[in-house]
Amino acid sequence: QVRLVESGGGLVQPGGSLRLSCAASGSIFSFDVMGWYRQAPGKQRVAVARIGTTAFNVYYTDSVKGRFTISIDSAQNTVYLQMNSLKPEDTAVYYCTALRNGIWTWGQGTQVTVSA
């Protein structure tokens, strides 16, 4: 069974940076796509960034373009989300997700709070 374990969330001031990590229980290349979603209080879960594990094509939601970077370390079976120039509106629970054979698997989530 696939397991995804996130880490790296926390409290940061506006303008600061955080790096989220998501460790997968198997090879990254067993998945078709890996990504990060977020859910703010009272709002729906939305895609933040996704990356294909074959062509490494990437997607970013408009609000994070130029600030966030998704990357893969295949040796560590880990996907990262580097978040720079954080804003209060980035505050949310961030979830790692992976697609394989048409099924999305989710991590437990990690809280990111951007506040002065």
C-alpha positions in Angstrom: 0.0 0.0 0.0 1.3 3.4 -0.9 2.2 5.8 1.9 3.0 9.5 1.6 4.5 11.3 4.6 4.8 15.1 4.6 7.0 17.2 6.7 8.4 20.7 6.8 5.3 22.8 7.7 5.3 25.4 10.4 4.8 29.1 11.3 6.7 31.6 9.2 6.5 35.4 8.8 5.3 37.0 5.6 8.2 37.1 3.1 9.8 34.0 4.6 10.4 30.5 3.1 9.6 26.9 3.9 10.4 23.7 2.2 7.9 20.9 2.3 9.0 17.3 1.8 6.9 14.3 0.9 8.5 10.8 1.3 6.9 8.0 -0.7 6.9 4.4 0.4 7.9 3.2 -3.1 9.8 4.4 -6.1 8.8 7.8 -7.4 8.8 6.4 -10.9 6.0 4.0 -10.0 3.7 7.0 -10.0 2.5 9.0 -13.0 2.2 12.4 -11.3 3.1 13.8 -7.9 1.8 17.0 -6.5 0.9 19.3 -3.7 -2.6 20.6 -2.9 -3.7 22.9 -0.1 -6.9 23.5 1.9 -7.5 26.8 3.8 -10.1 26.9 6.5 -13.6 26.9 5.1 -12.4 26.4 1.5 -12.0 23.6 -0.9 -8.8 21.7 -1.5 -7.0 23.1 -4.5 -4.0 22.1 -6.6 -0.8 24.1 -5.9 1.8 22.3 -8.0 2.1 19.0 -9.9 5.0 17.3 -11.7 5.0 14.4 -14.1 7.5 11.7 -13.2 8.3 10.8 -16.8 8.7 14.1 -18.7 8.9 16.2 -15.5 6.3 18.6 -16.9 5.1 20.9 -14.2 2.0 22.8 -13.3 1.6 25.7 -10.9 -1.5 27.5 -9.9 -1.3 31.2 -10.9 -1.1 32.5 -7.3 2.2 30.7 -6.6 4.0 31.1 -9.9 7.5 32.6 -9.5 7.4 31.8 -5.7 7.0 28.1 -5.4 9.1 25.3 -6.9 8.2 21.6 -7.1 11.0 19.1 -7.5 11.8 15.4 -7.2 14.7 13.6 -5.6 14.4 10.1 -7.1 17.2 8.7 -5.0 15.2 9.6 -1.9 11.8 8.9 -3.3 10.8 12.4 -2.2 9.0 15.3 -3.7 9.6 18.8 -2.5 7.8 22.1 -2.5 10.1 25.1 -2.0 8.0 28.0 -1.0 9.5 31.5 -1.1 8.0 35.0 -0.5 5.2 33.5 1.5 2.1 35.5 2.0 -0.7 35.2 4.7 -3.0 33.9 2.0 -0.7 30.8 1.6 -1.8 29.7 5.0 -3.4 26.2 4.7 -2.9 22.5 5.3 -0.7 21.3 2.5 -1.3 17.7 1.2 1.1 15.6 -0.9 -0.6 13.4 -3.5 0.5 10.8 -6.0 -1.3 9.3 -9.0 -0.9 5.7 -10.1 -3.2 3.6 -12.3 -5.9 6.3 -12.1 -5.9 6.4 -8.3 -4.8 9.4 -6.2 -3.2 8.7 -2.8 -3.0 11.4 -0.2 -0.7 12.2 2.7 -1.9 13.3 6.1 -1.2 16.9 5.5 1.1 19.5 7.1 0.1 22.9 8.4 1.6 26.0 7.0 0.9 29.3 8.7 2.1 32.6 7.4 1.7 35.3 10.0 3.5 38.2 11.6 
